């Protein structure tokens, strides 16, 4: 799969972009990638910015970040829960 381009969500900052990391159901940090911009937009919305990376490049970026891995083409995301909710 390493030669398949991945479309990775990013957070745009004033001077550059950073990877947008997510959490698994168990609370562990994970990177998320998609095999097409359309798949990314269907899960995260059309306004989500992304970069195109190879799998080795993405793995290199997360190597030292205490991230459990890369989830490719997730079907959806869970909304953040409010710990103060009744």
Biopython code that builds the backbone (N, CA, C, O; Angstrom):
import numpy as np
from Bio.PDB.StructureBuilder import StructureBuilder

atoms = [
    (1, "UNK", "N", (0.816, -1.187, 0.000)),
    (1, "UNK", "CA", (0.000, 0.000, 0.000)),
    (1, "UNK", "C", (0.863, 1.254, 0.000)),
    (1, "UNK", "O", (0.337, 2.349, -0.204)),
    (2, "UNK", "N", (2.144, 1.136, 0.218)),
    (2, "UNK", "CA", (2.982, 2.309, 0.429)),
    (2, "UNK", "C", (3.040, 3.245, -0.768)),
    (2, "UNK", "O", (3.350, 4.423, -0.595)),
    (3, "UNK", "N", (2.754, 2.767, -1.978)),
    (3, "UNK", "CA", (2.816, 3.660, -3.131)),
    (3, "UNK", "C", (1.458, 4.270, -3.472)),
    (3, "UNK", "O", (1.355, 5.039, -4.428)),
    (4, "UNK", "N", (0.427, 3.944, -2.717)),
    (4, "UNK", "CA", (-0.895, 4.537, -2.911)),
    (4, "UNK", "C", (-0.920, 5.886, -2.200)),
    (4, "UNK", "O", (-0.588, 5.962, -1.017)),
    (5, "UNK", "N", (-1.312, 6.962, -2.906)),
    (5, "UNK", "CA", (-1.353, 8.261, -2.228)),
    (5, "UNK", "C", (-2.449, 8.284, -1.165)),
    (5, "UNK", "O", (-3.540, 7.751, -1.364)),
    (6, "UNK", "N", (-2.139, 8.906, -0.047)),
    (6, "UNK", "CA", (-3.111, 9.067, 1.029)),
    (6, "UNK", "C", (-3.441, 10.545, 1.178)),
    (6, "UNK", "O", (-2.577, 11.405, 1.005)),
    (7, "UNK", "N", (-4.676, 10.826, 1.495)),
    (7, "UNK", "CA", (-5.143, 12.191, 1.699)),
    (7, "UNK", "C", (-5.374, 12.343, 3.200)),
    (7, "UNK", "O", (-6.271, 11.727, 3.777)),
    (8, "UNK", "N", (-4.546, 13.176, 3.812)),
    (8, "UNK", "CA", (-4.447, 13.248, 5.267)),
    (8, "UNK", "C", (-4.989, 14.587, 5.757)),
    (8, "UNK", "O", (-4.544, 15.635, 5.288)),
    (9, "UNK", "N", (-5.946, 14.576, 6.696)),
    (9, "UNK", "CA", (-6.483, 15.839, 7.211)),
    (9, "UNK", "C", (-5.437, 16.606, 8.002)),
    (9, "UNK", "O", (-4.649, 16.034, 8.756)),
    (10, "UNK", "N", (-5.454, 17.923, 7.806)),
    (10, "UNK", "CA", (-4.523, 18.806, 8.506)),
    (10, "UNK", "C", (-5.277, 19.968, 9.133)),
    (10, "UNK", "O", (-6.401, 20.295, 8.753)),
    (11, "UNK", "N", (-4.622, 20.571, 10.098)),
    (11, "UNK", "CA", (-5.107, 21.807, 10.708)),
    (11, "UNK", "C", (-4.238, 22.930, 10.178)),
    (11, "UNK", "O", (-3.012, 22.888, 10.290)),
    (12, "UNK", "N", (-4.875, 23.925, 9.607)),
    (12, "UNK", "CA", (-4.127, 25.059, 9.053)),
    (12, "UNK", "C", (-3.843, 26.060, 10.158)),
    (12, "UNK", "O", (-4.737, 26.454, 10.907)),
    (13, "UNK", "N", (-2.601, 26.457, 10.245)),
    (13, "UNK", "CA", (-2.203, 27.471, 11.211)),
    (13, "UNK", "C", (-1.773, 28.725, 10.487)),
    (13, "UNK", "O", (-1.831, 28.802, 9.260)),
    (14, "UNK", "N", (-1.356, 29.671, 11.227)),
    (14, "UNK", "CA", (-0.945, 30.952, 10.644)),
    (14, "UNK", "C", (0.292, 30.812, 9.755)),
    (14, "UNK", "O", (0.408, 31.486, 8.732)),
    (15, "UNK", "N", (1.212, 29.935, 10.154)),
    (15, "UNK", "CA", (2.478, 29.816, 9.430)),
    (15, "UNK", "C", (2.677, 28.458, 8.766)),
    (15, "UNK", "O", (3.728, 28.218, 8.172)),
    (16, "UNK", "N", (1.706, 27.576, 8.850)),
    (16, "UNK", "CA", (1.851, 26.259, 8.255)),
    (16, "UNK", "C", (0.707, 25.353, 8.669)),
    (16, "UNK", "O", (-0.277, 25.801, 9.258)),
    (17, "UNK", "N", (0.844, 24.097, 8.360)),
    (17, "UNK", "CA", (-0.184, 23.102, 8.680)),
    (17, "UNK", "C", (0.393, 22.028, 9.587)),
    (17, "UNK", "O", (1.601, 21.794, 9.608)),
    (18, "UNK", "N", (-0.486, 21.383, 10.330)),
    (18, "UNK", "CA", (-0.077, 20.258, 11.171)),
    (18, "UNK", "C", (-1.067, 19.123, 10.982)),
    (18, "UNK", "O", (-2.219, 19.347, 10.611)),
    (19, "UNK", "N", (-0.612, 17.907, 11.238)),
    (19, "UNK", "CA", (-1.496, 16.752, 11.119)),
    (19, "UNK", "C", (-2.654, 16.875, 12.089)),
    (19, "UNK", "O", (-2.483, 17.320, 13.224)),
    (20, "UNK", "N", (-3.812, 16.485, 11.644)),
    (20, "UNK", "CA", (-4.965, 16.412, 12.536)),
    (20, "UNK", "C", (-5.029, 14.981, 13.051)),
    (20, "UNK", "O", (-5.301, 14.055, 12.287)),
    (21, "UNK", "N", (-4.783, 14.802, 14.328)),
    (21, "UNK", "CA", (-4.827, 13.478, 14.937)),
    (21, "UNK", "C", (-6.179, 13.253, 15.589)),
    (21, "UNK", "O", (-6.847, 14.201, 16.001)),
    (22, "UNK", "N", (-6.573, 12.003, 15.680)),
    (22, "UNK", "CA", (-7.855, 11.617, 16.251)),
    (22, "UNK", "C", (-7.610, 10.663, 17.407)),
    (22, "UNK", "O", (-6.467, 10.306, 17.692)),
    (23, "UNK", "N", (-8.674, 10.253, 18.070)),
    (23, "UNK", "CA", (-8.573, 9.271, 19.152)),
    (23, "UNK", "C", (-9.433, 8.060, 18.814)),
    (23, "UNK", "O", (-10.514, 8.186, 18.238)),
    (24, "UNK", "N", (-8.936, 6.898, 19.181)),
    (24, "UNK", "CA", (-9.704, 5.673, 19.024)),
    (24, "UNK", "C", (-10.779, 5.630, 20.103)),
    (24, "UNK", "O", (-10.794, 6.472, 21.001)),
    (25, "UNK", "N", (-11.665, 4.665, 20.019)),
    (25, "UNK", "CA", (-12.696, 4.499, 21.044)),
    (25, "UNK", "C", (-12.067, 4.258, 22.418)),
    (25, "UNK", "O", (-12.667, 4.584, 23.442)),
    (26, "UNK", "N", (-10.868, 3.692, 22.439)),
    (26, "UNK", "CA", (-10.165, 3.438, 23.696)),
    (26, "UNK", "C", (-9.375, 4.658, 24.182)),
    (26, "UNK", "O", (-8.745, 4.609, 25.238)),
    (27, "UNK", "N", (-9.408, 5.753, 23.411)),
    (27, "UNK", "CA", (-8.734, 6.968, 23.835)),
    (27, "UNK", "C", (-7.307, 7.130, 23.345)),
    (27, "UNK", "O", (-6.654, 8.116, 23.685)),
    (28, "UNK", "N", (-6.807, 6.196, 22.562)),
    (28, "UNK", "CA", (-5.441, 6.282, 22.031)),
    (28, "UNK", "C", (-5.411, 7.200, 20.809)),
    (28, "UNK", "O", (-6.355, 7.224, 20.020)),
    (29, "UNK", "N", (-4.319, 7.955, 20.659)),
    (29, "UNK", "CA", (-4.194, 8.835, 19.491)),
    (29, "UNK", "C", (-3.859, 8.027, 18.249)),
    (29, "UNK", "O", (-3.064, 7.089, 18.299)),
    (30, "UNK", "N", (-4.484, 8.406, 17.122)),
    (30, "UNK", "CA", (-4.246, 7.733, 15.856)),
    (30, "UNK", "C", (-4.255, 8.745, 14.717)),
    (30, "UNK", "O", (-4.916, 9.781, 14.794)),
    (31, "UNK", "N", (-3.518, 8.433, 13.674)),
    (31, "UNK", "CA", (-3.572, 9.234, 12.456)),
    (31, "UNK", "C", (-4.677, 8.648, 11.584)),
    (31, "UNK", "O", (-4.957, 7.451, 11.638)),
    (32, "UNK", "N", (-5.291, 9.494, 10.795)),
    (32, "UNK", "CA", (-6.347, 9.073, 9.884)),
    (32, "UNK", "C", (-5.948, 9.501, 8.484)),
    (32, "UNK", "O", (-5.420, 10.596, 8.289)),
    (33, "UNK", "N", (-6.201, 8.628, 7.501)),
    (33, "UNK", "CA", (-5.905, 8.936, 6.109)),
    (33, "UNK", "C", (-7.008, 8.357, 5.231)),
    (33, "UNK", "O", (-7.707, 7.421, 5.618)),
    (34, "UNK", "N", (-7.145, 8.927, 4.058)),
    (34, "UNK", "CA", (-8.185, 8.495, 3.125)),
    (34, "UNK", "C", (-7.568, 8.228, 1.764)),
    (34, "UNK", "O", (-6.543, 8.811, 1.411)),
    (35, "UNK", "N", (-8.197, 7.343, 1.003)),
    (35, "UNK", "CA", (-7.679, 6.987, -0.317)),
    (35, "UNK", "C", (-8.177, 7.919, -1.410)),
    (35, "UNK", "O", (-7.768, 7.780, -2.563)),
    (36, "UNK", "N", (-9.040, 8.856, -1.084)),
    (36, "UNK", "CA", (-9.470, 9.865, -2.052)),
    (36, "UNK", "C", (-9.962, 11.099, -1.307)),
    (36, "UNK", "O", (-10.403, 11.001, -0.162)),
    (37, "UNK", "N", (-9.888, 12.260, -1.954)),
    (37, "UNK", "CA", (-10.432, 13.468, -1.339)),
    (37, "UNK", "C", (-11.944, 13.374, -1.109)),
    (37, "UNK", "O", (-12.466, 13.970, -0.167)),
    (38, "UNK", "N", (-12.634, 12.639, -1.954)),
    (38, "UNK", "CA", (-14.089, 12.481, -1.788)),
    (38, "UNK", "C", (-14.425, 11.699, -0.529)),
    (38, "UNK", "O", (-15.366, 12.044, 0.185)),
    (39, "UNK", "N", (-13.663, 10.649, -0.253)),
    (39, "UNK", "CA", (-13.895, 9.880, 0.984)),
    (39, "UNK", "C", (-13.623, 10.743, 2.213)),
    (39, "UNK", "O", (-14.364, 10.688, 3.195)),
    (40, "UNK", "N", (-12.556, 11.538, 2.153)),
    (40, "UNK", "CA", (-12.236, 12.419, 3.264)),
    (40, "UNK", "C", (-13.375, 13.408, 3.481)),
    (40, "UNK", "O", (-13.813, 13.609, 4.613)),
    (41, "UNK", "N", (-13.856, 14.022, 2.411)),
    (41, "UNK", "CA", (-14.936, 15.010, 2.527)),
    (41, "UNK", "C", (-16.235, 14.384, 3.022)),
    (41, "UNK", "O", (-16.990, 15.035, 3.744)),
    (42, "UNK", "N", (-16.509, 13.142, 2.652)),
    (42, "UNK", "CA", (-17.756, 12.512, 3.099)),
    (42, "UNK", "C", (-17.761, 12.238, 4.597)),
    (42, "UNK", "O", (-18.826, 12.184, 5.213)),
    (43, "UNK", "N", (-16.580, 12.063, 5.189)),
    (43, "UNK", "CA", (-16.483, 11.802, 6.629)),
    (43, "UNK", "C", (-16.250, 13.086, 7.426)),
    (43, "UNK", "O", (-16.870, 13.290, 8.470)),
    (44, "UNK", "N", (-15.364, 13.945, 6.941)),
    (44, "UNK", "CA", (-14.953, 15.117, 7.720)),
    (44, "UNK", "C", (-15.523, 16.437, 7.203)),
    (44, "UNK", "O", (-15.357, 17.477, 7.840)),
    (45, "UNK", "N", (-16.183, 16.399, 6.071)),
    (45, "UNK", "CA", (-16.770, 17.611, 5.503)),
    (45, "UNK", "C", (-15.899, 18.213, 4.421)),
    (45, "UNK", "O", (-14.684, 18.020, 4.402)),
    (46, "UNK", "N", (-16.530, 18.937, 3.528)),
    (46, "UNK", "CA", (-15.817, 19.487, 2.369)),
    (46, "UNK", "C", (-14.859, 20.615, 2.739)),
    (46, "UNK", "O", (-13.979, 20.955, 1.949)),
    (47, "UNK", "N", (-15.015, 21.196, 3.915)),
    (47, "UNK", "CA", (-14.139, 22.288, 4.338)),
    (47, "UNK", "C", (-12.837, 21.794, 4.974)),
    (47, "UNK", "O", (-11.922, 22.583, 5.210)),
    (48, "UNK", "N", (-12.753, 20.485, 5.251)),
    (48, "UNK", "CA", (-11.550, 19.941, 5.878)),
    (48, "UNK", "C", (-10.371, 20.043, 4.923)),
    (48, "UNK", "O", (-10.435, 19.534, 3.804)),
    (49, "UNK", "N", (-9.312, 20.686, 5.345)),
    (49, "UNK", "CA", (-8.107, 20.774, 4.524)),
    (49, "UNK", "C", (-7.319, 19.480, 4.640)),
    (49, "UNK", "O", (-7.405, 18.781, 5.650)),
    (50, "UNK", "N", (-6.549, 19.162, 3.603)),
    (50, "UNK", "CA", (-5.788, 17.917, 3.579)),
    (50, "UNK", "C", (-4.502, 18.106, 2.795)),
    (50, "UNK", "O", (-4.345, 19.066, 2.040)),
    (51, "UNK", "N", (-3.588, 17.168, 2.992)),
    (51, "UNK", "CA", (-2.362, 17.079, 2.202)),
    (51, "UNK", "C", (-2.262, 15.660, 1.650)),
    (51, "UNK", "O", (-2.793, 14.710, 2.224)),
    (52, "UNK", "N", (-1.582, 15.549, 0.543)),
    (52, "UNK", "CA", (-1.372, 14.237, -0.073)),
    (52, "UNK", "C", (-0.004, 13.735, 0.360)),
    (52, "UNK", "O", (1.009, 14.403, 0.151)),
    (53, "UNK", "N", (0.019, 12.548, 0.965)),
    (53, "UNK", "CA", (1.264, 11.955, 1.466)),
    (53, "UNK", "C", (1.330, 10.481, 1.085)),
    (53, "UNK", "O", (0.304, 9.847, 0.838)),
    (54, "UNK", "N", (2.529, 9.950, 1.040)),
    (54, "UNK", "CA", (2.691, 8.502, 0.919)),
    (54, "UNK", "C", (2.597, 7.901, 2.319)),
    (54, "UNK", "O", (2.756, 8.606, 3.316)),
    (55, "UNK", "N", (2.340, 6.605, 2.388)),
    (55, "UNK", "CA", (2.277, 5.948, 3.694)),
    (55, "UNK", "C", (3.603, 6.052, 4.456)),
    (55, "UNK", "O", (3.592, 6.342, 5.652)),
    (56, "UNK", "N", (4.750, 5.820, 3.790)),
    (56, "UNK", "CA", (6.016, 5.963, 4.529)),
    (56, "UNK", "C", (6.226, 7.386, 5.066)),
    (56, "UNK", "O", (6.751, 7.559, 6.167)),
    (57, "UNK", "N", (5.823, 8.393, 4.303)),
    (57, "UNK", "CA", (5.983, 9.772, 4.783)),
    (57, "UNK", "C", (5.119, 10.014, 6.012)),
    (57, "UNK", "O", (5.574, 10.623, 6.981)),
    (58, "UNK", "N", (3.867, 9.540, 5.980)),
    (58, "UNK", "CA", (2.980, 9.712, 7.125)),
    (58, "UNK", "C", (3.509, 8.947, 8.335)),
    (58, "UNK", "O", (3.498, 9.469, 9.450)),
    (59, "UNK", "N", (3.969, 7.727, 8.128)),
    (59, "UNK", "CA", (4.534, 6.950, 9.245)),
    (59, "UNK", "C", (5.742, 7.654, 9.850)),
    (59, "UNK", "O", (5.922, 7.646, 11.068)),
    (60, "UNK", "N", (6.561, 8.256, 9.012)),
    (60, "UNK", "CA", (7.709, 8.998, 9.503)),
    (60, "UNK", "C", (7.296, 10.197, 10.340)),
    (60, "UNK", "O", (7.957, 10.523, 11.326)),
    (61, "UNK", "N", (6.215, 10.853, 9.958)),
    (61, "UNK", "CA", (5.749, 12.031, 10.690)),
    (61, "UNK", "C", (5.185, 11.682, 12.063)),
    (61, "UNK", "O", (5.283, 12.481, 12.994)),
    (62, "UNK", "N", (4.595, 10.494, 12.195)),
    (62, "UNK", "CA", (3.970, 10.122, 13.475)),
    (62, "UNK", "C", (4.860, 9.239, 14.340)),
    (62, "UNK", "O", (4.479, 8.890, 15.458)),
    (63, "UNK", "N", (6.017, 8.879, 13.852)),
    (63, "UNK", "CA", (6.895, 7.916, 14.542)),
    (63, "UNK", "C", (7.131, 8.259, 16.003)),
    (63, "UNK", "O", (7.070, 7.368, 16.850)),
    (64, "UNK", "N", (7.393, 9.494, 16.322)),
    (64, "UNK", "CA", (7.734, 9.884, 17.696)),
    (64, "UNK", "C", (6.600, 10.607, 18.422)),
    (64, "UNK", "O", (6.847, 11.328, 19.389)),
    (65, "UNK", "N", (5.370, 10.421, 17.970)),
    (65, "UNK", "CA", (4.251, 11.179, 18.535)),
    (65, "UNK", "C", (3.332, 10.373, 19.454)),
    (65, "UNK", "O", (2.257, 10.861, 19.803)),
    (66, "UNK", "N", (3.708, 9.177, 19.853)),
    (66, "UNK", "CA", (2.849, 8.339, 20.697)),
    (66, "UNK", "C", (1.487, 8.117, 20.036)),
    (66, "UNK", "O", (0.437, 8.253, 20.664)),
    (67, "UNK", "N", (1.541, 7.770, 18.747)),
    (67, "UNK", "CA", (0.344, 7.489, 17.955)),
    (67, "UNK", "C", (0.324, 5.992, 17.687)),
    (67, "UNK", "O", (1.350, 5.406, 17.342)),
    (68, "UNK", "N", (-0.863, 5.361, 17.847)),
    (68, "UNK", "CA", (-0.929, 3.902, 17.735)),
    (68, "UNK", "C", (-0.860, 3.400, 16.300)),
    (68, "UNK", "O", (-0.545, 2.229, 16.086)),
    (69, "UNK", "N", (-1.140, 4.228, 15.323)),
    (69, "UNK", "CA", (-1.084, 3.777, 13.937)),
    (69, "UNK", "C", (-1.861, 4.701, 13.020)),
    (69, "UNK", "O", (-2.181, 5.839, 13.362)),
    (70, "UNK", "N", (-2.157, 4.165, 11.834)),
    (70, "UNK", "CA", (-2.897, 4.909, 10.821)),
    (70, "UNK", "C", (-4.183, 4.158, 10.510)),
    (70, "UNK", "O", (-4.159, 2.969, 10.193)),
    (71, "UNK", "N", (-5.285, 4.850, 10.603)),
    (71, "UNK", "CA", (-6.580, 4.287, 10.237)),
    (71, "UNK", "C", (-6.920, 4.813, 8.849)),
    (71, "UNK", "O", (-7.059, 6.021, 8.657)),
    (72, "UNK", "N", (-7.055, 3.909, 7.880)),
    (72, "UNK", "CA", (-7.323, 4.302, 6.499)),
    (72, "UNK", "C", (-8.806, 4.120, 6.184)),
    (72, "UNK", "O", (-9.394, 3.073, 6.454)),
    (73, "UNK", "N", (-9.390, 5.162, 5.609)),
    (73, "UNK", "CA", (-10.796, 5.187, 5.194)),
    (73, "UNK", "C", (-11.783, 4.810, 6.299)),
    (73, "UNK", "O", (-12.589, 3.895, 6.126)),
    (74, "UNK", "N", (-11.722, 5.510, 7.431)),
    (74, "UNK", "CA", (-12.725, 5.232, 8.465)),
    (74, "UNK", "C", (-14.111, 5.624, 7.953)),
    (74, "UNK", "O", (-14.247, 6.545, 7.148)),
    (75, "UNK", "N", (-15.122, 4.926, 8.421)),
    (75, "UNK", "CA", (-16.489, 5.174, 7.962)),
    (75, "UNK", "C", (-17.085, 6.431, 8.581)),
    (75, "UNK", "O", (-18.019, 7.009, 8.026)),
    (76, "UNK", "N", (-16.563, 6.856, 9.711)),
    (76, "UNK", "CA", (-17.103, 8.040, 10.363)),
    (76, "UNK", "C", (-16.284, 8.397, 11.580)),
    (76, "UNK", "O", (-15.309, 7.727, 11.920)),
    (77, "UNK", "N", (-16.700, 9.463, 12.223)),
    (77, "UNK", "CA", (-16.052, 9.884, 13.452)),
    (77, "UNK", "C", (-17.122, 10.091, 14.507)),
    (77, "UNK", "O", (-18.285, 10.336, 14.185)),
    (78, "UNK", "N", (-16.733, 9.995, 15.740)),
    (78, "UNK", "CA", (-17.672, 10.228, 16.834)),
    (78, "UNK", "C", (-17.561, 11.672, 17.268)),
    (78, "UNK", "O", (-16.481, 12.263, 17.245)),
    (79, "UNK", "N", (-18.675, 12.226, 17.657)),
    (79, "UNK", "CA", (-18.664, 13.599, 18.181)),
    (79, "UNK", "C", (-17.982, 13.599, 19.540)),
    (79, "UNK", "O", (-18.050, 12.619, 20.282)),
    (80, "UNK", "N", (-17.337, 14.687, 19.852)),
    (80, "UNK", "CA", (-16.691, 14.829, 21.162)),
    (80, "UNK", "C", (-17.779, 14.848, 22.216)),
    (80, "UNK", "O", (-18.783, 15.546, 22.072)),
    (81, "UNK", "N", (-17.581, 14.084, 23.271)),
    (81, "UNK", "CA", (-18.563, 14.062, 24.355)),
    (81, "UNK", "C", (-18.256, 15.168, 25.346)),
    (81, "UNK", "O", (-17.094, 15.513, 25.560)),
    (82, "UNK", "N", (-19.276, 15.713, 25.941)),
    (82, "UNK", "CA", (-19.119, 16.752, 26.951)),
    (82, "UNK", "C", (-19.171, 16.075, 28.302)),
    (82, "UNK", "O", (-20.202, 15.515, 28.674)),
    (83, "UNK", "N", (-18.082, 16.117, 29.040)),
    (83, "UNK", "CA", (-18.009, 15.408, 30.321)),
    (83, "UNK", "C", (-18.945, 16.008, 31.358)),
    (83, "UNK", "O", (-19.227, 15.364, 32.369)),
    (84, "UNK", "N", (-19.433, 17.216, 31.137)),
    (84, "UNK", "CA", (-20.345, 17.844, 32.087)),
    (84, "UNK", "C", (-21.803, 17.597, 31.752)),
    (84, "UNK", "O", (-22.687, 18.155, 32.402)),
    (85, "UNK", "N", (-22.071, 16.773, 30.754)),
    (85, "UNK", "CA", (-23.457, 16.515, 30.362)),
    (85, "UNK", "C", (-24.153, 15.637, 31.393)),
    (85, "UNK", "O", (-23.513, 14.842, 32.083)),
    (86, "UNK", "N", (-25.453, 15.788, 31.488)),
    (86, "UNK", "CA", (-26.236, 15.008, 32.455)),
    (86, "UNK", "C", (-26.422, 13.580, 32.000)),
    (86, "UNK", "O", (-27.057, 12.788, 32.697)),
]
sb = StructureBuilder()
sb.init_structure("model")
sb.init_model(0)
sb.init_chain("A")
sb.init_seg("    ")
for serial, (resi, resn, name, xyz) in enumerate(atoms, 1):
    if name == "N":
        sb.init_residue(resn, " ", resi, " ")
    sb.init_atom(name, np.array(xyz, "f"), 0.0, 1.0, " ", f" {name:<3s}", serial, name[0])
structure = sb.get_structure()
